[in-house]
Amino acid sequence: MALGKDYATQECSLASALEVVGERWTLLVIRDALYGVRRYNDFLVHLGIPRAVLSARLKTLTEEGILEKRRYQDSPPRDEYVVTELGIELWPALRALAVWGREHFTESRLRYFRHVDCGTELGSYGECPACGTVVPAADVLLTPGPGLDPDPADPVSRALLKPKRLLEPLETDHV
């Protein structure tokens, strides 16, 4: 039996959330936005996503208030996509999925998430074991792990080889 196209018959908050973020590319777009990716072409080349799919995902995420579309250039007109507070609230869920995936399906560490204030790697629930606090996304330092390709082809992956705070705009080596 094929799955339906929506969860209309489900009386469940998880089903309601999946209506917005349950498509296979959506969480990766949000992940990249949290990493600081803001420009359409950067999402496109980093994810390897079809243009039509990316456009649809960005439109939905903007309509739902998870991303905000902002003009950064007038001639020609160009926009960027900035994660909103609503989108930032997804960080714990994305982090939990990433930890689960790393523990069960990945052979080497791709990235570390550290507390900016003390440098300690975050615990399984996003807490800083040294400070005893849950660390907000803005205070998370993303650092490369030994499992990352040291010479990636796309500019986003190259930029993510350097430590950076979540939510800060990602600077790539192309225009």
N, C-alpha and C positions, 0 to 999 in steps of 0.2 A: 504494500500500500504506500503510495506517495505521500510525502508530507504536504500539509497545506501551505499556503503562502503567508499566512499570518497566525497569530495566537489568540484570535478573537474569542474563542470559547474557553480560554484559560483564565481562571480567577487567581492570578499569581503575579506578584510584583516582578519576579524574574522574567516572566513572559512579557510583561510590559516593557522592561528594559531591553529585552532581545528585539522587540519591534524597532528600536532605535539603533542598537549597536550590534545586533546579531548577525549581520551579513559578514561573510568571510574576510573582506578587506577592511571593514570599518575599524576594528580595534587596532590594526596596523597603522592606519591613517592617524588615529588618535595617539598611538604610541609615538609616532614620528612628530606629531605636533607637541607632545610633552617634551620630546628631546630637543625641541626648538626649530624644527622644520616649519617653514611658513609659506614658501613659494611653491606654486603649482608644479613647476618643472622639477624642483627638488623632490617633491613627493613622487612624481612620475618616475624619475630615474632611480631613486632609492628603492622604491617598492617593485618596480617592473610591472606596474598595474596598467591595464588598458586605459586609454584616455577617457573613453565614455564612462567606464566604471568609476574612475577617479572623480570626474566631473559630477557624476550622480552622488557619490559619497560625500563630497565636499558640500554639495547643495543641501543634502539631507542634514548633515552635521551643523551647517549654518542655520537652516530653518529650525532645528531643534535647540539651538542656543548652546551647542557644545563648542563650536568654533565661531569666531567673528571674522567677517570679511572686511579688510581694511585696505584702502587705496594707498599705495606707496609711491606711485608714479602716475602723472597725468598724461604725458605724451611720449609714447602711446600709453593708454590707460592700463595699469597693472595693479593687481590686488594681491594681498597676502592673507593667510588664514592664521588667526591667533587663537589659541586655546582660551576659553572663558573659565570662570569659576566653576560653572557646571561641568565643564570638561575636566578641570583639575580634580574634581571630586571622583573621577574615574581612576585616578592614579592608584589607589590601594587595590582595586580589582585587577587592573592590568599587571601590577607588580606581583600580586598573588598568582595570577596565571603564568607569569614569566618564571617565578620560583618553582611552581609545580612542573612546568615544562622542562626547566633545567634539571630538576631532580629525577625526572622519569624518562626524558627523551633526548637529552643532549649529553654528549660525551665530555665536552670541555667547557670551561667558563668563557662566555662571550663578553659579558660586562659585569662590572661591580657597581653597586649603589652604596655610596658612603655618605655619612653625615658631614656636611660642610664644616660645621663648628669644630669637630674633633677628629675627623678622618676615619672613624670607625665604620666598618661595613655594617649595613643595616641587617637586622634580624629578619626572620621569616615573615613577620607581620608589619614590617616597615618601621620597627622600633630601633633606637640606638641602644645597644647593650651597655655602652659605657655611660651614657647620660640618663638612661631609663625613661626616655620620652619617645612618643611616636613622632617621626620626622615629617614635616609637611613637604610637599613636592618641591617647593621653592628652595628648600634647604638640603636637597639631595644632589650630590656630586656623582655624575656618571663617568666612570673610568673604564678604559678598555681592559679586557681580560686576555689570557693567552690563546683562547680559541678563535679570536678574530683574525681575518686575513690581514696581514701586515701591509699589503699593497693592493687595496681594493680599486676597482675600476671607476666607481661612481664618486662624485664629489662629496655627497652626504656621508658615505661610509668613511671617506678619507678624513673629513672634518671630525667625525666621531671617534677617531683614533686618539684625539687629545681629550683630556679631562674637561668636562663642562658641567655647569649647573643645569638641572632641568628647567624648562620654561624660558630660559634665555635664548634669544634668536641665534640660530646656528649660522655661522659664517662659512660659506663654501668657497672653493677656489675658482668659481666661474661666475659669470654675470647672469 
